[in-house]
């Protein structure tokens, strides 16, 4: 039975490929889970419309703002000492500065909401 809800929250695996600090040309894969809230089409359109009205430099700087609307939490994210890192906008925003993190989160959300499923294996 299909249930209509006010919010569509779900957990999805995120795979981040980071260049290896020790092996040239090799990536290290790291996986964690992120909780997303599906964005309604009208909200996505409103964000796009708002961005179109901005000057080009600001428009580019805010290209990934929608991620703040869909990202709700994470698990299996740790600091260098192995302690869990609580999800916060500040930490999330800092990680979005790195292309491998941003690409991993974008890909995970896109796969989830387009019905492509989680990536398995290679």
C-alpha positions in Angstrom: 0.0 0.0 0.0 1.3 3.5 -0.9 1.3 5.9 2.0 1.2 9.7 1.5 3.3 11.5 4.0 4.1 15.1 4.7 7.8 14.4 4.7 9.7 11.7 2.8 12.7 10.9 4.9 15.1 8.1 4.0 18.6 6.8 4.6 20.8 6.2 1.6 24.4 5.0 1.2 27.0 7.7 0.0 30.2 6.6 -1.5 33.1 9.1 -1.5 36.2 8.4 -3.6 39.2 10.3 -2.2 42.6 10.4 -3.9 45.0 8.2 -1.9 47.6 10.1 0.0 50.1 7.2 -0.5 49.3 5.6 -3.9 49.4 7.9 -6.9 46.5 7.4 -9.2 44.5 5.4 -6.7 41.3 6.3 -4.9 40.2 5.3 -1.5 36.5 4.5 -1.2 34.7 5.6 1.9 31.0 4.9 2.6 28.6 6.4 5.1 24.8 6.8 5.2 23.0 10.0 4.9 19.5 10.8 5.8 17.7 12.8 3.1 14.4 14.5 2.8 13.0 14.2 -0.7 12.4 17.7 -2.2 9.1 18.4 -3.9 9.3 19.5 -7.5 7.7 22.9 -6.7 10.4 23.6 -4.1 13.1 22.6 -6.6 11.7 25.0 -9.2 11.5 27.8 -6.7 15.2 27.4 -5.8 16.1 27.3 -9.5 14.1 30.5 -10.1 15.6 32.3 -7.1 19.2 31.3 -8.3 18.4 32.6 -11.8 17.8 36.1 -10.4 21.2 36.3 -8.8 24.4 37.8 -10.3 26.5 35.1 -12.0 29.2 34.9 -9.3 26.6 34.5 -6.5 24.6 32.0 -8.6 27.6 29.8 -8.9 28.5 30.1 -5.3 25.0 28.9 -4.3 24.8 26.1 -6.9 24.6 23.4 -4.1 22.4 25.3 -1.6 19.5 22.8 -2.3 21.6 20.2 -0.5 21.0 22.0 2.8 17.3 21.5 2.2 17.6 17.7 1.5 20.4 16.6 3.9 19.1 15.8 7.4 21.8 13.7 9.0 24.5 11.1 8.7 25.9 8.0 10.4 29.3 6.3 10.1 31.1 9.7 9.8 34.1 9.9 12.1 36.9 12.3 12.9 40.6 11.3 12.6 40.6 9.9 16.1 37.6 7.6 15.3 35.0 9.6 17.3 31.6 10.1 15.7 31.1 13.5 14.0 27.6 14.8 14.7 25.8 16.2 11.6 25.6 20.0 11.5 25.1 22.5 8.7 28.6 23.9 9.5 30.4 20.6 9.2 28.3 19.6 6.2 29.0 22.9 4.4 32.8 22.5 5.1 32.8 19.1 3.6 30.9 20.3 0.5 34.0 22.3 -0.3 35.7 19.1 -1.5 34.6 17.8 -4.9 34.7 14.1 -3.8 32.3 14.7 -0.9 30.0 16.9 -2.9 29.9 14.5 -5.9 29.3 11.5 -3.6 26.3 13.2 -1.9 24.9 14.5 -5.1 25.2 11.1 -6.8 23.6 9.4 -3.8 20.6 11.7 -3.7 20.1 11.6 -7.4 20.2 7.8 -7.5 17.7 7.6 -4.6 15.1 9.9 -6.0 15.3 8.7 -9.6 14.8 5.1 -8.7 18.3 4.0 -9.8 19.0 2.2 -6.5 22.2 2.1 -4.5 25.3 1.3 -6.4 26.5 -2.2 -5.7 30.0 -3.4 -6.4 32.1 -1.8 -9.1 
